[in-house]
Every structure is written in structure tokens, then in C-alpha cells.
Amino acid sequence: MEEDKYFNTQQLYGFLPSENKEVGKLATLALDMRWSWNHATDKLWRQLDPELWDQTQNPWLVLQTVSRNRVEQLLKDPLFKEKLDALLEKREKATNSSAWFQEKYPQSGLTHLAYFSMEFMLNEALPIYVGGLGNVAGDQLKSASDLGVPVTGIGLFYQQGYFRQEIDHDGNQKAIHAFNDPGQVPIIPLRKPDGEWLRITVQLGGFSLWLRTWEVQAGRVKLFLLDSNDPANLPVHRGITNELYGGGPELRIKQEIILGIGGWKLLAEMDLKPEVCHLNEGHSGFVVLARAAEIMKEKRCSFEEALFISRPGNLFTTHTAVPAGFDHFHPHLMENMLGQYARDVLGIGLERLMALGRQNPGNSEEYFNMAFLALRGCGAVNGVSQLHGIVSRELFSCLFPRWPLNEIPIGHVTNGVHMPTWDNEFSDKIWTNACGKDRWRGDLADMEPAMCQLSDEALWDLRSICRENLVHFIRSRFERQSRLGGRRNHLNLKIEDIFDPHVLTLGFARRFVSYKRPNLLLWDKKRLMHLLNHKSFPLQLVLAGKAGPGDETGKALIKEWIQFIEENSLHQKVVFLSDYDMGITEQLVSGVDVWMNTPKRPWEACGTSGMKVLVNGGLNLSTLDGWWAEAFSPEVGWAIGNAADTKDNGLSEEREAELLYDMLEYQVIPEFYERKPDGLPLRWLERIRKSMSRLAPVFSANRTVREYTDNYYLPAAQQYLERSAGITGKGREIFEIQQQIRQHWDKISFGDIQTETKGEFHVFRVSLVLEEIHPEWVSVEIFAENGNGGMPEKIKMERVENMDDHRHQVYTGKVPANRPLSHFTIRVIPFFKELALPLESSYILWQR
Ligand SMILES: *Cc1c(COP(=O)(O)O)cnc(C)c1O
């Protein structure tokens, strides 16, 4: 069996097979993307080809590119072989040992979770991402691997991924499409136990579409990818998975059908039965249909019952702060793409399917909203920061008419980043000394006190070396891109004059979209120039970012920056790096002193780039939006504007720009240059110490994944298992009651209501006409808003027993009379311990 642990090279794709089993061992290491955050194997790859390694840091590319002769020759070296075997053994231990999840939940009902996402950002070697959403997916997969949470990712393999960016010297963005050769990225065909490559089919607008399947290994977890570039397909179908977020709604819905329905089918073909599906954004919403379809077959039940059974096992994470962020599909498109599926597979008409994606199911004009489908197919919903939770409750409140905003059933789990991915060799050393090698694999309990002990010298050495390395990176990129643009000779600049390793370095890199306001710093160009050119306390600024291919406003923002640099010959102090990707991020978050973020509150759902600097001792300067609204305190960084408790902070753009300049000029810059005789900026270093020790643990994906596991995954698995086992007994009953409530709720009405104040209490007596609704299915409550926007006061009323006619009921209750009687009102809501409310039954009747 020994050999089975390692790849048989014949099974790989686009790789020269070898009789030599040792080559299979190398391939096994090179195809485990653990190398993207754990650098134990770096030296081995470097030995194969130092130059190629330094250029790419991509083991799979190195192994494929180096001549087979060289590989065979090295494999004859006993020292090399010994090293290889030791690394494989270490890898095996890391994969099979028990981790946080196994220790904390040894008897867990959660054996498998499928995580669906349109994009995954694991490493630039596998470019199937655009930005934030892929970052969240990739970093959470990696942390799940660290923690031993049994997750499998499901995504798409894009032949072109997202466009690559070139910028000409006038500032025009050009989109370039590079090709992802599946034989040259670290993926392999997904094979059935007998070795055959798994192909699956989905139905798409009357055609049967073949999908190829791929497998990515990332530590303990796997990521399965689907693509339609199978030669058996019609040429037009082969291109469906070409581009990420390319084309219009028709292409998008096809991709989403592949992801949701194809993704579920893939799991079924592999005999994998996850208890929980996590939908990262609404794109993968169709999976709730496919999962229900399978249950229909298994339990021989209707679609409605099947959806009811599977619902608690689905979790929906929403990522957008505006309605336009949701995918909407025209009814005709839905009919073309899914009409037949609705009728033949789900046994429901198109109208019922459409109803799942509409605010008003009766409105046949309304488009199909993927987020609404996800919400109606999931047993829990969450936003991605505290503030985004509030924003999301408002966004989805239209689906819960007459419910108070703070009872809209959407929670939040604040995103975090995978720290081992974003640290560098120098910060890694510091963290290892303070907190040990396994620091990101446990519950992080002792991290803060340990990090508080770091000396000023150690922190300043770290910052100095990181900044210097960044400066070298910026120089070499600058050199490369001015050569590419044919400008190298015109600029007449010595490369050593680009950036200064001792100058305060500000970073700003993100998607160039208007709500992120990448030009806020350009509001008053004179003032910015003044800061950049200060004789004693200068500033330098590195920028990067792509504008969406069709986003002219975003492109204009890039142009504004380029022209600002060109017109004022600021190349030595301001550099715009083209082709922002994960590799650039790694360098920037490692070296900048201050990471700047200027979104318009509350448009940034969370934001993650600023979290990446924490582990390296970078500091944040940001508007109070997304994660920063909950992370900021005056000791750990800087806020632009104050902590307004309104969602929109009410400041004009001009005022915010002014506050940003003031913050830089009067606080950030002076603090950086305020040095003790030994050259150390003590206040600055104290701020770094606080930011690293307090914020890095909290905004790590380790914390995020533990929170999802404790609060969402485990309850979801348990509720799903209960419902799925119980559908013949109690579960069936609840399902029937839910249907009854749907049919008869409108018939409930209030009868006589008496109130009086007796001593210290307001006393209520209410009669209620329930008609077909059984008294045990409802809860009658005395309700009052909490004046401070907190959770309302809710007191359950008692039913007066022994009524002859269950259609008429009387309820009594009392509340302390410390508020006026007029604050209180009576309401009736459904009542079930077994249902997520009001998510699964959103009826409500108010006295007034
Ligand atoms: C981290 C990252 C993002 C997400 O950053 P935001 O804070 O959402 O702007 C986007 N793109 C890349 C390449 C990243 O590394």
C-alpha cells in the first residue's frame, strides 16, 4: 500500500510520466498547496532550479520545467532523497494528526462540509480569483486545514480567470487575457476509485453539458473544480467557464448552474454526503435545489418537503452592502435555463421556482434574485462584519414585512485572514519566538500577553527590514513595467532613486471602484504634494489596483493617479504597480508602514486587505467602515472621521478628505519621525505592539473558522441530521404544521383587548380568534421597542386554559410599569422550537 500515498505520475495531467516512484513523491509535494503558506519545502525546490524558484516560488512549475535528467540526477543523491522522505513524513503527520476540531469535538455529527464559492484565492499560481470574495474563501479553506475542520471547497476552473492588467503612460488600463493551462497549474484530474477521470453532466437550456472535474490539495483540505472545456461539448458551451465574472447574465447563470447544480452532483458522484453546505455569496444558490432534488429521490417526497429537510444544513453568507450587488435573472432566462429542471426534476412549475427568488412571489415581472433563493434555502444567514450585519438586516428586511429590523434573522461573522499566508520570514520568526510554531492552529488564547512582551528593538528591526525589502520589490517592478511600456529610457531616473527605505511608506491597493474612493487622497493635490515633498518628514506612496473591465469610472480613477504622478514627476515617491494580484499584495502588506483604506461608509462589507498588514507590524488608517468600524481604538491605529453611530457618517467627501490630510499631517507623520536618541520611534512602536497583539488574533481566519464552526456549522449539522432522520415522525408533523400556518395565518384576528395598570405592573388580557391555527403553534407577546436601538422587550403571554373552543383563546400577561403603557403592543408570531424563526416562517400579526 505504501505507493498509494503518492501520485502515480501516469494519473497526472500534462506531466511526463515516470517509472521512478520517487518522481511521484516529488509531484505529491509539489501539488499540495500547503507550500503557499508553509515554507518547509522551499529549499528542496530551490535545489532543483534556484533561478526559476526565485522567480516563481511555484513548486509545481519548477518540477514541470526542470529537465527530467536533472530531477533523476538529484533523486540519486542520498541526501536529497533523505530530505524528500523526511518532508513527506512530516506532511503525513501534519495531515493525519488530530487538530483543534478533533480535540474539541471528538463526537461531532459534522463529518463533512462543502464550501461553495465562485472564486478561490489560494495563491497566484492558481489564478481563479478576483479579490475579496476569493480571499475569504481561500483563507478560510487554509484555516480549516490548520484547525482540522472537515471542509471541501467547490469552485470553477477558469481557462482565463480574471484579466491581467497593463497600464500605459497616459494611464489607460489594458486588459490582457492569459491562459490557465490545466497541465501547468497545481490541479489534477479528479479520478474515481478505478482511476477513470470523473466527468459529470448538467442540463442547460435543453442541452446536456459535459463537465470536467479537477482536484486541488491544500494541506488537509481539498478543493474540487469544474470546467466546461470538454471537447464533447458544443464550442459555445466549452467557453462557459472561460472567464470569471465575464459576459452578461446569460453566461453568469450558466456558470452558477454549473457551480451549484454541477457542484452538488460532483459530490454525489464521489459518494460524499456533507451535512452542511456553506454558500459563500448567493452565486452558488442553485445548490439548494440540487440538494433538495437528491432528497426527493432518496425519501420519495415532494420538493417542498425535501427543501424543508435540507434547509437547516445550508448556510448563506452574504457579502454585499447594496441591492445591486445581488445577481438578478430575467424570468425568460430562468425559463430557458431552468424551466425544464423545475418541472422534470423538482416537480414544481417555473412559477414556484421563481417565487423562491422574488420579493413578491405573485409578481410575474419580478426578476429572480439569487440572494433571495439562498436565504429561502438556508437555515441560517450571516453578514461579514458587525456593521454589515446591520446593513444586511436592512437589505433583506423586505422579505420579512412587519418584523422589527433587529429581529431580521441575519447574524454576522467578521472575516479574518490566514496569517501564515500573509506573514513573511522575518515576522514569522518574531511570532514563533513569542508564541511557538503551532500558534495559528489552536484557540489563540495566550497570544496577546506573549506578543505584548516584544522589545522595541525587535519591532523596529522587523519594520526596517520589511520596508527595505518592499523598496527593492517596488524598484524591480518599476523597472519592469517602465521597460514593458517602452518608457525606461525616457524617464531618465536612476533606479536607486525610486523610493527610500527610511521614509514613511503608505500603501493603497484595492479594486478601483468608486465606493472605495481611491482618489480621496487626490482631493487637494497641493496638500498631498506638500506632504510628499516635505524636507525633513517626507512620505512615499505605493498604489495598485484593477478597475472592472467595463467600469469606466474605475478606469478614470486609475488614470487620475497616473496623470498626477506624470505631471508632477513624482516617480521617486509615488509608484502605481500594475497588475494587482495576490503576489503584489504579499509584498505590500509585508512592507508598508501604514495601510490606507477610504471606503464610503457603510459600503465596504468587511474588507480584508488591512488585516493582512497586522501580522507584519503595519498599521491601519481607514474610514470607520467594514471591519475597521469594530477593530479601531485610538491605541491601535487611526480612523478618518469619528465613530458615527449612524450607518452613513454624514460627512461630505470634501470633509473626509480634509480629515485624512489632517490625520496624516498632524498625527501619523509626526509620530513616525518622533525618534529617541537611539533612533527608535517609541510611540509608533507601542502602537504596533498593540495592533499586533490585540488585532491579529481577532482578525485571523483562525478565529473566523472557529466561530463558524461553533456557532453555525455544528448546530447546522445537528439540526439537519435531526430533520433528515425525523421526517417520518415529528419532522413530518412540523412540516405539515408549517404548511397549515402558511394557508391559514391570514384568518387570525384580535378580539377584545383590556389593559390596566395595577400598582407596579401593566396588566394585559387579550382575546384572539385563531380559526384553523392551533394554539400551540403560536406565541403571543407583549412587545416594546428598545429606545436605544437595542433588542426590543418581549414578554410571552400565558394562555388561559380550559377554553371549550380552541378557535377562540384568551391570553394574559404583565410587564413592569416603568415605561408608559402606550409603549407596549401585542403581537402574534409562529412558535416552534424546531424551526429557525422568523427565517422559516415569517408571519406576524400586530395589535396595531
Ligand atoms: C486581500 C485582497 C483583496 C481584498 O481586499 P479589500 O480589503 O477587500 O480591498 C483584493 N485583491 C487582492 C489581490 C487581495 O490580496
The ligand as a Gaussian input file, in Angstrom:
#p B3LYP/6-31G(d) Opt

LIG

0 1
 C       -6.752000      40.991000       0.081000
 C       -7.011000      41.216000      -1.343000
 C       -8.212000      41.793000      -1.748000
 C       -9.301000      42.198000      -0.787000
 O       -9.008000      43.425000      -0.225000
 P      -10.072000      44.535000       0.175000
 O       -9.724000      44.898000       1.553000
 O      -11.428000      43.943000       0.069000
 O       -9.857000      45.630000      -0.784000
 C       -8.417000      42.015000      -3.100000
 N       -7.491000      41.655000      -4.009000
 C       -6.314000      41.107000      -3.655000
 C       -5.337000      40.738000      -4.715000
 C       -6.044000      40.861000      -2.313000
 O       -4.884000      40.298000      -1.971000

